[in-house]
Amino acid sequence: MEIERKFMLEAFPDLPILRESVQRQGYLCTRPTVRIRSKESAAGVSYELCFKGEGTLVRQEIELPISKEVFDGLKDLIGKPLIRKDYRAYRLPGGETLECSRVDAGSPTEFCYAEVEFPSVEAARQFVPPPFLGEDVTEKPGSSMSSYWEATRLSHQEED
């Protein structure tokens, strides 16, 4: 189960970086969400297949490691440019991990957002975000990455 809140950001925060990577992701399906992602970091490259259930603050999430060959095959099956995310993680003063992403940098649709995962719904609801975090879009329709995929990759899709 994933419990997280999502916030908009103007830019990456000025905090010590715990880890960073370049991620590329695409969607085989958005309802339910079926996503592939590659993560390239100093430690190397990894690939995963992710399934996400319905919900906003709380939802089921299953992540499975896959091989580069499976990732490439699924990427070809998708047939659309993958979303690029420049990702950085930081430690907040309360001990939470702040995961920030700049999405499709340099494109007209570029934006930044942050997520904080929690061990319980109560902890998520009690969290007081630092002032640099923007609007809380956890419950806002259309603010998921799958919605962004639909708007930027599928909006001009031709019928098969």
Backbone as a ProteinNet text record, in pm:
[ID]
protein_1_A
[PRIMARY]
MEIERKFMLEAFPDLPILRESVQRQGYLCTRPTVRIRSKESAAGVSYELCFKGEGTLVRQEIELPISKEVFDGLKDLIGKPLIRKDYRAYRLPGGETLECSRVDAGSPTEFCYAEVEFPSVEAARQFVPPPFLGEDVTEKPGSSMSSYWEATRLSHQEED
[TERTIARY]
83.9	0	88.9	54.8	128	42.2	101.6	34.9	125.5	80.3	166.4	85.3	149.4	93.2	180.6	117.3	185.3	168.2	278.2	281.4	346.9	305.7	371.3	493.8	594.2	718.7	753.6	821	875.5	1008.8	1088.7	1221.9	1265.5	1376.2	1431.1	1466.3	1442.3	1475.6	1626.2	1666.3	1807.3	1833.7	1840.4	1866	1971.8	2042.3	2137.7	2065.4	2121.6	2060.7	2099.3	1999.4	2023.7	2059.2	1983.4	2006.2	1941.4	1991.4	1933.6	1945	1856.5	1856.2	1783.9	1799.6	1718.5	1626.5	1498	1398.7	1324.7	1292.6	1209.2	1094.6	972.9	858.6	751.2	678.9	569	458.5	341.1	222.4	163	144.5	73.7	-75.8	-115.5	-256.6	-261.6	-364.1	-373.8	-485.2	-577	-685.4	-714.6	-661.6	-566.2	-431.2	-347	-216.8	-121.1	-63.7	41.9	153.8	267.3	375.5	507.9	593.2	732.4	819	933.2	1024.3	1167.2	1256.2	1399.4	1453.7	1552.7	1618.3	1767.8	1827.9	1972	2033.5	2123.7	2189.9	2336.4	2408	2549.4	2565.8	2463.6	2468.9	2442.7	2398	2368.3	2227.6	2177.6	2044.6	1957.7	1835	1739.4	1610	1530	1404.8	1295.4	1173.9	1063.5	931.9	844.2	705.7	622.5	530.8	454	305	229.5	83.7	33.2	-59.3	-117.3	-268.2	-328.9	-474	-533.8	-664.7	-736.4	-705.2	-719	-701.9	-608.8	-598.6	-511.6	-414.3	-462.7	-375.6	-328.9	-417.6	-386.4	-423.1	-330	-362.9	-264.4	-311.2	-228.5	-121.5	1.2	111.2	195.2	222.2	307.6	416.5	542.8	655.9	737.7	767.9	844.2	966.7	1084.7	1201.3	1184.1	1228.6	1226.5	1362.6	1390.5	1517.2	1511.8	1627.9	1636.4	1561.9	1572.9	1506.8	1355	1300.5	1155.7	1115.3	1193.5	1165.4	1161.6	1264.5	1271.2	1153.8	1115.1	1000.5	871.5	851.9	731.6	734.7	852.3	866.4	826.7	870.7	832.9	682.6	624.9	480.8	403.3	451.2	387	391.5	507.9	519.6	508.9	526.4	522.3	650.4	692.4	811	786.4	883.2	869.7	883.5	824.2	837.4	975	1044.9	1173.6	1151.1	1205.3	1197.6	1338.9	1381.4	1504.5	1462.8	1512.6	1463.9	1571.8	1528.9	1616.5	1537.9	1604.1	1543.1	1620.2	1546.3	1600.9	1540.2	1609.3	1555.2	1496.6	1371.9	1308.2	1341.3	1328.3	1362.2	1286.5	1165.5	1088.6	1127.6	1226.3	1272.9	1212	1107.7	1044.8	1138.4	1119.7	1193.2	1106.5	1162.4	1096.5	1151	1063.4	1103.3	1055.4	1149.5	1117.1	1152.8	1069.3	1091.5	1067.4	1158.1	1136.7	1098.1	980.2	922.8	942	994.8	1012.8	1077.8	1192.4	1264.8	1290.2	1268.4	1291.5	1174.2	1070.9	954.1	849.4	753.2	647.7	562.3	563.9	482.5	563.5	687	773.5	707.2	724.2	679.5	758.2	750.2	816.6	712.4	733.2	645.5	725.4	664	727.3	625.7	675.4	591.8	658.4	575	622	539.9	607.5	538.8	532.7	427.3	402.6	371.2	395	364	215.1	140.1	-2.5	-78.6	-209.1	-295	-290.4	-288.8	-282.6	-156.3	-42.2	83.1	75.6	15.8	1.8	-84.1	-191.1	-282.5	-224.1	-136.9	-76.3	45.3	97.2	217.8	194.6	285.4	282.7	394.2	356.9	459.8	545.9	674.2	760.3	710.5	741.8	689	725.6	838	877.3	791.9	716.1	627.9	506.4	467.4	353.4	222.2	128	-7	-6.7	-86.3	-107.1	-208.4	-163.7	-250.5	-284.4	-265.8	-291.2	-429	-529.3	-668.2	-720	-635.4	-679.7	-686.9	-803.7	-815.5	-721.1	-663	-575.2	-431.9	-393.5	-256.7	-165.6	-211.1	-126.4	-36.8	68.8	157	85.2	-7.6	-82.4	-172.6	-227.1	-305.8	-216.5	-95.1	0.7	33.3	53.4	79	-34.8	-156.9	-272.5	-276.4	-249.4	-257.9	-146.2	-27.6	87	124.6	88.2	128.8	11.7	-109	-223.1	-328	-309.9	-413.3	-437.8	-338.8	-354.8	-339.6	-377.1	-362.7	-458.5	-406.4	-491	-556.9	-673.3	-743.6	-671.2	-664.1	-600.9	-698
-117.2	0	124	219.9	345.8	454.9	530.4	643.8	763.3	858.4	972.8	1097.2	1211.1	1340.3	1399.7	1476.8	1534.6	1685.7	1757	1903	1955	2071.1	2135.9	2210.7	2225.4	2294.5	2393.8	2499.9	2592.9	2539.9	2480	2429.3	2331.1	2263.1	2174.5	2256.7	2203.9	2278	2284	2380.8	2398.4	2321	2187.9	2096.7	1996.4	1933.3	1828.6	1712.9	1667.7	1560.7	1424.5	1339.9	1202.1	1112	1125.4	1045.4	1116.5	1084.8	1143.4	1045.1	1063.9	977.2	1047.2	990.1	1028.4	910.6	939.3	834	858.3	750.6	757.3	659.6	707.7	621	639.6	530.2	529.7	439.4	454	385.7	293	167.8	72.2	91.6	136.8	156.1	258.5	344	443.4	413.8	324.3	287.3	139.9	54.2	83.7	121.9	180.2	225.7	106.9	95	-3	75.4	87.4	175.9	100.9	142.7	98.6	218.6	190.8	299.8	248.3	331.7	307.4	414.1	374.9	467.5	457.8	570	574.6	663.2	603.5	676.6	636.6	690.8	655.6	505.9	442	298.1	211.1	270.3	193.7	221.2	129.2	143.9	27.1	58.8	-45.5	-21.5	-127.5	-122.3	-185.1	-127.3	-183.2	-172.5	-261	-261.2	-234.1	-137.2	-96.5	-100	-148.1	-149.8	-63.9	27.4	112.6	105.5	92.1	88.2	227.5	232.1	358.8	425.6	557	630.2	748.1	828	945.5	937.9	964.7	958.8	816.2	720.1	579.6	497.2	412.4	320.5	204	96.4	-23.3	3.3	-41.7	-27.6	-154.3	-209.6	-328.1	-294	-303.3	-276.3	-404	-437.2	-557.2	-521.9	-573.2	-550.5	-627.5	-567.8	-634	-614.8	-693.1	-682.8	-567.9	-527.2	-424.8	-471.3	-599.7	-652.2	-642.3	-674.3	-662.9	-515.2	-429.2	-285.1	-233.9	-267.9	-221.3	-273.2	-398.8	-454.7	-382.6	-352.6	-280.7	-135.8	-74.7	61.5	65	-33.6	-41.5	-62	-141.6	-165.8	-36.6	45.4	173.8	265.5	275	351.5	502.6	556.6	701.3	741.3	867.6	912.2	901	847.4	833.2	969.1	981	1099.1	1093.7	1206.9	1215.3	1288.3	1228.8	1291.1	1300.4	1422.2	1442.4	1437.7	1338.1	1304.3	1331.3	1388.9	1407.7	1378.6	1315.7	1289.1	1364	1413.4	1492.1	1443.2	1470.9	1440.8	1569.9	1562.9	1677.6	1678.1	1792.4	1800.8	1700.7	1661.7	1564.7	1420.2	1398.1	1263.9	1205.2	1268.7	1218.7	1238.1	1155.8	1172.1	1249.6	1355.1	1437.6	1395.7	1345.4	1301.2	1403.8	1467.2	1576.2	1536.4	1579.5	1548.2	1670.6	1693.8	1791.9	1708.8	1732.8	1651.5	1719.1	1643.6	1689.7	1827.6	1842.1	1969.4	2021.9	2150.9	2216.3	2211	2136.6	2127.7	2231.8	2261.4	2355.9	2306.2	2176.4	2119.8	2092.8	2140.2	2116.5	2162.5	2083.4	2122.4	2043.5	2088.6	2021	1985.5	1872.2	1831.8	1754	1736.9	1663.6	1569.5	1458.6	1361.6	1325.5	1299.3	1251.2	1127.5	1015	891.2	881.7	814.3	805.3	661.7	629.2	493.8	472.9	583.4	571.5	691.9	676.1	786.5	897.8	860.1	959.6	1045.5	982.2	1056.9	1148.9	1101.9	1183.7	1306.6	1288.1	1400	1498.6	1451.7	1539.2	1614.7	1573.9	1634.9	1783	1866.3	2008.9	2035.1	2066.5	2083.4	2207.5	2197.9	2315.7	2424.6	2551	2662.7	2658.9	2595.2	2595.9	2503.5	2413.4	2327.8	2409.4	2390.6	2464.7	2396.9	2414.1	2362.5	2211.3	2168.1	2025.6	1977.4	1890.6	1842	1693.3	1641.9	1500.4	1457.2	1535.1	1499.9	1570.8	1647.7	1727.2	1639.1	1628.8	1548.7	1600.8	1507.5	1543.6	1573.8	1551.8	1584.5	1462.3	1347.1	1227.7	1224.7	1147	1132.4	1060.5	970.8	904.5	1004.6	1103	1208.5	1294.7	1323.3	1398.5	1319.2	1189.2	1102.8	1114.7	1103.2	1112.9	1247.8	1356	1490.4	1520.3	1464.4	1500.8	1395	1270.1	1164.2	1106	1113.8	1049.2	1146.1	1277.1	1373.6	1381.6	1347.9	1353.3	1215.8	1115.6	976.3	947	880.1	837.8	705.6	682.9	556	444.7	328.2	210.9	141.7
0	0	0	-82.5	-90.2	-27.6	65.7	128.4	105.7	23.4	-5.9	-37.7	-12.6	-50.4	-158.8	-247.1	-362.6	-361.7	-391.4	-390.7	-518.2	-561.6	-674.1	-621.1	-708.2	-673.4	-783.1	-746.5	-846.7	-900.3	-811.9	-847.4	-739.3	-763.6	-661.3	-537.2	-417.2	-295.3	-272.2	-193.3	-158.3	-29.1	-43.3	68.1	24	117.5	78.8	8.4	-101.7	-181.6	-123.7	-100	-55.1	-172.5	-280.7	-401.2	-519.2	-637.8	-759	-874	-971.5	-1089.1	-1202.7	-1320.1	-1435.7	-1461	-1464.1	-1483.1	-1613.7	-1680	-1800.1	-1779.2	-1804.3	-1780.2	-1885.6	-1906.4	-2000.8	-1948.9	-2006.8	-1956.6	-2060.8	-2022.6	-2106.9	-2090.5	-1970.9	-1937.7	-1825.3	-1824.5	-1718.4	-1618.4	-1649.9	-1557.2	-1570.5	-1485.2	-1379	-1438.7	-1357.4	-1404	-1418	-1537.4	-1563	-1629.9	-1559.2	-1600.5	-1606	-1699.9	-1699.4	-1663.9	-1599.6	-1563.8	-1564.9	-1617.5	-1601.9	-1507.8	-1426.9	-1333.9	-1357.6	-1394.9	-1417.2	-1309.2	-1230.1	-1122.4	-1118.3	-1022.2	-1005.8	-980.3	-925.1	-894.4	-1018	-1127.9	-1248.5	-1299.3	-1380.5	-1439.2	-1393	-1354.9	-1318.4	-1395.6	-1403.7	-1479.7	-1395.6	-1404.9	-1328	-1402.8	-1365	-1410.8	-1286.1	-1293.7	-1177.2	-1208.1	-1111.6	-1117.6	-1002.6	-1031.1	-926.9	-934.1	-818.2	-810	-805.5	-788.9	-778.9	-645.5	-642.9	-518.7	-535.6	-430.4	-432	-314.5	-195.2	-77.6	-50.2	-68.4	-41.3	-163.6	-206.6	-315.3	-317.8	-376.3	-390.6	-495.7	-467.7	-563	-559.3	-676.8	-688	-788.7	-746.2	-834.1	-849.5	-974.7	-1005.4	-1088.6	-1053.4	-1138.6	-1269.2	-1378.7	-1509	-1575	-1676.5	-1748.6	-1849.9	-1895.8	-2000.2	-2124.6	-2157.2	-2276.9	-2265.1	-2149.3	-2127.8	-2132.4	-2066.2	-2068	-2212.2	-2289.9	-2429.2	-2511.7	-2489.8	-2561.6	-2527.1	-2398.4	-2356.7	-2406.3	-2406.2	-2458.2	-2606.2	-2682.2	-2823.9	-2839.8	-2751.6	-2755.1	-2728.9	-2636.8	-2605.7	-2727.4	-2791.4	-2914.4	-2901.1	-2782.9	-2758.2	-2686.6	-2700.4	-2625.8	-2475.5	-2404.7	-2260.4	-2191	-2075.5	-1991.1	-1925.9	-1925.7	-1855.7	-1723.2	-1617	-1485.5	-1428.1	-1398	-1322.6	-1176.4	-1105.7	-971.7	-866.6	-753.9	-637.8	-511.2	-415.3	-285.3	-177.3	-78.2	31.9	163.1	273.5	406.9	464.3	509.7	573.7	722.5	789.2	932.3	1020.6	982.1	1059.6	1032.9	943.4	910.6	784.5	730.5	607.7	487.7	387.9	262.2	164.6	109.8	8.7	-126.5	-213.3	-346.9	-447.8	-517.9	-610.4	-753.3	-846.2	-987.3	-1073.7	-1167.7	-1274.8	-1396.7	-1449.2	-1555.1	-1690.3	-1786.7	-1925.1	-1932.4	-1862.4	-1858.8	-2000	-2018	-2146.2	-2241.9	-2206.9	-2295.1	-2250.9	-2335.7	-2296.4	-2179.6	-2153.4	-2045.3	-1918.7	-1913.2	-1796.8	-1666.7	-1561.9	-1428.5	-1324.8	-1200.2	-1088.4	-983.1	-920.8	-811.4	-708.4	-590.9	-481.6	-419.6	-368.4	-298.1	-166	-67	62.5	95.8	120.9	158.8	311.3	358.7	501.8	542	670.3	718.5	748.2	762	793.3	738.6	725.1	682.1	786.7	913.4	1020.3	1008	983.8	967.6	845.7	738.8	617.8	644.3	716.4	743.8	844.3	933.1	1033.9	981.3	867.4	810.8	780.6	829.9	799.8	698.2	572.3	469.5	492.5	458.5	468.9	373.4	402.9	323.8	174	137.9	-3.4	-89.8	-27.4	-106	-149	-273.6	-326.5	-293.7	-383.2	-365.6	-341.1	-245.1	-219.5	-323.2	-414.4	-523.1	-506	-385.8	-359	-406.8	-374.3	-406.7	-531.3	-599.1	-714.1	-839.6	-899.7	-1023.3	-1132.3	-1205.8	-1317.2	-1279.3	-1153.9	-1114.5	-1102.7	-1146.1	-1144.3	-1268	-1259.7	-1376	-1490.6	-1459.6	-1567	-1639.3	-1567.2	-1631.7	-1721.2	-1674.5	-1756.4	-1883.1	-1869.9	-1985.2	-2086.9	-2038.9	-2128.9	-2199.8	-2126.7	-2183	-2281.8	-2258.5	-2342.8	-2445.9	-2422.9	-2514.8	-2592.5	-2537.1	-2599.4	-2653.5	-2631.5	-2667.5	-2818.8	-2898.9	-3044.8	-3107.5	-3031.6	-3076.7	-3189.8	-3291.7	-3403.3	-3369.2	-3424.1	-3403.1	-3476.5	-3413	-3476.9	-3568.4
[MASK]
++++++++++++++++++++++++++++++++++++++++++++++++++++++++++++++++++++++++++++++++++++++++++++++++++++++++++++++++++++++++++++++++++++++++++++++++++++++++++++++++

